[in-house]
Amino acid sequence: MKTKKLITACLFILFSGLLLLNACKPKSEDKPLRIAISSASENYINWIHRGDSLAELIDLKGLPPDSAVNLLATCDGFLLTGGEDIVPSRYGKGFDSARCETNPARDTLEFALIAEAMKLNKPVFGVCRGQQILNVALGGTLIVDIPTDHPGNVVHRCEDYTKCFHQVNVVKNSRLYEVTLSDTGSVTTNHHQAIENLAPGLRIVAWTADSIPEAIEWENPETKPFLMAVQWHPERMDVVSRLSMPMMKAFLEAAGKFDQDKRD
């Protein structure tokens, strides 16, 4: 009996020691994910940190393109956020710039970052402008002004964006559906432009009732790195929404796999 108790005690001490050793691992052995953000704000930061509170966030806003590209190369994923209209000459409509509020320097920066992200096969997620600039960078075009050029019965932008919602319908045989398990839902919206002609290699996987594209992904995702973009603003939505946090978690999971593959 004494021998049995002694063995049990020794095993307990050994197990406790292993737990303590594991808990005291140097931080370098448990490196946090590094997520690059094209232009950070509190909502985007909170959205990412709800999915991974330890993620290190790198705001690339306003950096010289060369410096930003070098920083992106050290990151595990890239989030393209909302903001100003894209300069229409970028998609063959330079004659129609009067209806736009643009930021040419931001366009230049983000086109360089998208090219680098594609070259390095990094996971990419786009929100609102992020979806639009991905489509343009990959060869698509935009509707310059939805109310004028594509009038319908869906309101896409309101004076108070916190009260601006509409329904979207998700294509079932899509990665977006696999991630969200939702074929429809209410989303918050704040835009007056949208995809017109889709870029080669992409597919539209969510729509509004007035036929505005609301989400895109690769046409053949099995052979491509993670790419998902939505026209709505999931970072402003309730965390319980299936059309918000599940997408961020899928993006972070892809970033984690990218980091692991890089180290292997």
N, C-alpha and C positions, 0 to 999 in steps of 0.2 A: 504493500500500500504506500509506504514511504517513497519507494522508487518511482511509482506511478505519479505521485504528487510532484516529485522532483522534476521528472520529465515534462510534466504539464507546465510547471513554473518556468523551466528553461525555454520551452516553446513560446510561452507568452512574452518573455523578455526579448527573444529573438524577433518575434513578430512586431513587437512595439518598436524595436530598434530599426526595423526595416521601414515602418511607417514614418518614423522621425527622420530617417535618412532621405526618404522620398520627399517629405515636406520641406526639407532644407536644400533642395536642389538649387544650384545657381540659376538666376533669372535667364541667363543666356541659353539654358537648356529648355526653357519654356517660353520661347520668344512670342510676344503678342503679334497678332496680325497687324500689318500696316496697310491702311486703306487710304488711297489718294482721293481727294475731293476736288472737283474743278472749281467750285466756289462754295465754301462752307457757310452754314448758318446754324443757329441753335436747333432748329427743327431737324435738320439732317444729322447733326451730331447726336442728338438724343435718339433718333431713329436707329442709327448704327449701334449706339451703346446699349440700347434695349436688347439688341441681338447679341452683342459681345461687349460687356462692360470694360474689358481690358484692351480692346482694339486701339491701336495708335493711329490717330488721324492726321493726315498730311494735307493742309490746305494749299492748293497750287494757285489760287487766285492772284492775279497781278504779277506773277513771276515772269522773267524773260523765258521765252519758249525753250531755249537750250537748257536752262537750269531746271525748269519744270519737267522736261523729258528725262533728265538725269535722275531727278527725285522719283519720278514714276517708276523707273527701272528698279528701284529698291522696294517697291510696294507689291502687295499680293492681290490687289483689286483696285478698280477705278470706278468711282461714282460721278456721273455727269449730272449736274443739278439744274434747276430751273433758272429763268432769268430773261434777259432781253431777246428781242427778235434777232434772227440771223440775217446778215446782210444779203439782200435778195440777189445780188450779182453772183453770189456763191452757187446759186441754183438756176442761173439763166434768166433772172427777172430783174436785172439792174434798173430797168425803166420804171419799176414800181416800188421805189424806196420811200416815197412820201408817206405811205401808210404804216411805216415801221419805226420802231424805236430800237436802234441797234447799238452794238458795242463791238466795232471792228477788231480791236485789240484782243478782246476775249475770244472772238471767232478764230483769229490766228493761233492763239494759244491752244484752244481746244482741238482744232484740226490737227495740230502737231501731236497732241497727246493721244488722240484717237488713233492716228497712224502708228505711234509707238506701241500703244496697247495691243493693236492688232498684230503687229510684228512679233511681239513677245507672248502672244496668246494669253493675255491676262483676262480674268473675269471682268466684265463691264456691266454696269447697270445704269440706265438713263431715266431721268424724271423730267417730264414736260419738255422744256427746251432740250434737255438731254436726249430725248427720243428724236426730236426734230433734227438736231445737229448730227446725230448718228446716221439718220437717213440721208441727209445731204452729203456728209463725208463719204458715204459709201455709194453715192451716185444717184440719189433720189431728189425729188423736188417737194415744195411746200405750197399749200394754199396761203396766200398772203393775208387774207382777212376773211374769216369764216362768215360773219354776219352778212358781208357784201357778196362774196364769191360763192358761198355755199349755204344759203339761208335754209333754216329748218326749224323744227319745233323744240330743239334742245338748247338750253342756255349753257354756254361753255365758259362765260366769264361774267362775274357780278361785281358791283361796287364793293361789297363785303364778301371776300372770298371764303370767310369762315362759315358762311351760310349758303354757299354755292355747291350744290350736289346734283348729280344725275346718275342714271343707271348705265352700266356697261354690260355687254354680253360677251362671254369668253368662249372661244372655240375649244371644244372638248378634247380633240386629239392634238393637244399642244402641251408644251412644257409648263406654260403658265397655269393651265388647268391642273396638271399634276402637282404643282407646287401649292396652289391655293385651294384646290378641291371645290372651286366655285365656278358655276357657269353663268352667273349673273350677280350683280351687287351694286350698291350705291357708293360712289366715289366723290371726293371733293375735286373741284376743277377751277382753273384760272388761266385761260389761254384764248387767243384769238387766231392762232395759226395752227396748222396741222399737216400731216403727210398728205401730199397730192399723189405723186407718182412714187411708188415704192422702189427702193434701191435693189439692185440684183442681189440675190442670195438671202434676202430677208422674206419673212412672211408676216402677215397681219393676224394677230391671234385674239384681238378683242375689238369690239365696235360699239358705237352708240346707235340709238334708234335712227338718227339722221345720217348714218353711214360715214361717220368720222372715225378713222383708225385710232384706237385707244391703246394698243400694245403691239409690240413687235418682238420677234426673236429670229434666230437663224432658220432658214428653210430646211436645212439638214443639220440639226444640232448634234447628231451623233459624231460628226467628224470635226466639230468646231469647239472652241472654248466657250465658257458660259457667256451668254449675252442675252439680256432682257431689258426692255425699256417700256415705260408706260407714259401715257399723256396726262394722267391724273397725278395727284400729289399724295402718295401714301405716307409721306413723312408728317403730314398734317392730320392724319386720320387716327381714330381710336385704335389702340393696340390690339383689341379683340377682333378687328376686321380681318377677314380672310384675304382681303385685297390690300393688305398693308404688311404686317410683320412676317408672314410666311415667305414673302418675296425677299425681304432683307435676310432672313435666315438662310434661304437658298443661296443668295449671293455670298454670304459669309462662309457657308460651307464650301462653295466653289473656291473662294479665296484660300481657305485652309488647305484644300487639296492642292491648289497651285503651289502654296508654300511647301507642302510636304514633298511634292514631286520635285521641286527645285532642290531640296536638300538631299533627296535620295540619289 
